[in-house]
Amino acid sequence: MTKSNRFIISITFGLFLTFALASIAFMGKSKGWVCTFAWQWCLTYNPIYTPENSMGELSPLDIAGFFYNYLGLLLGIPIYGALTYVVLSLIAKFKK
């Protein structure tokens, strides 16, 4: 398998895995499920929304935080893609 094929497969798998896990996370309808299956979303959600600063005021921080959270969710694509690339590279290395 060439490096370009590994790259394409890893990005595709990163997209699939991110959206599959996000779908499972948001079907659970609890923050525990979200932080388990879409943990990268919680990396950006928890620092912005605390009990002292709940969402609902529609301040500029809330609006920016809304978009920032979904950027956090999209972090899964390069993270899972990179992990897939490493696994595929190791498999190719041990096949030789």
Secondary structure in CASP SS format (residue, H / E / C, confidence):
PFRMAT SS
TARGET T0000
AUTHOR 0000-0000-0000
METHOD secondary structure of the structure
MODEL  1
M C 1.00
T C 1.00
K H 1.00
S H 1.00
N H 1.00
R H 1.00
F H 1.00
I H 1.00
I H 1.00
S H 1.00
I H 1.00
T H 1.00
F H 1.00
G H 1.00
L H 1.00
F H 1.00
L H 1.00
T H 1.00
F H 1.00
A H 1.00
L H 1.00
A H 1.00
S H 1.00
I H 1.00
A H 1.00
F H 1.00
M H 1.00
G C 1.00
K C 1.00
S C 1.00
K H 1.00
G H 1.00
W H 1.00
V H 1.00
C H 1.00
T H 1.00
F H 1.00
A C 1.00
W H 1.00
Q H 1.00
W H 1.00
C H 1.00
L H 1.00
T H 1.00
Y H 1.00
N H 1.00
P H 1.00
I H 1.00
Y C 1.00
T E 1.00
P C 1.00
E C 1.00
N E 1.00
S C 1.00
M C 1.00
G C 1.00
E C 1.00
L C 1.00
S C 1.00
P H 1.00
L H 1.00
D H 1.00
I H 1.00
A H 1.00
G H 1.00
F H 1.00
F H 1.00
Y H 1.00
N H 1.00
Y H 1.00
L H 1.00
G H 1.00
L H 1.00
L H 1.00
L C 1.00
G H 1.00
I H 1.00
P H 1.00
I H 1.00
Y H 1.00
G H 1.00
A H 1.00
L H 1.00
T H 1.00
Y H 1.00
V H 1.00
V H 1.00
L H 1.00
S H 1.00
L H 1.00
I H 1.00
A H 1.00
K H 1.00
F H 1.00
K H 1.00
K C 1.00
END
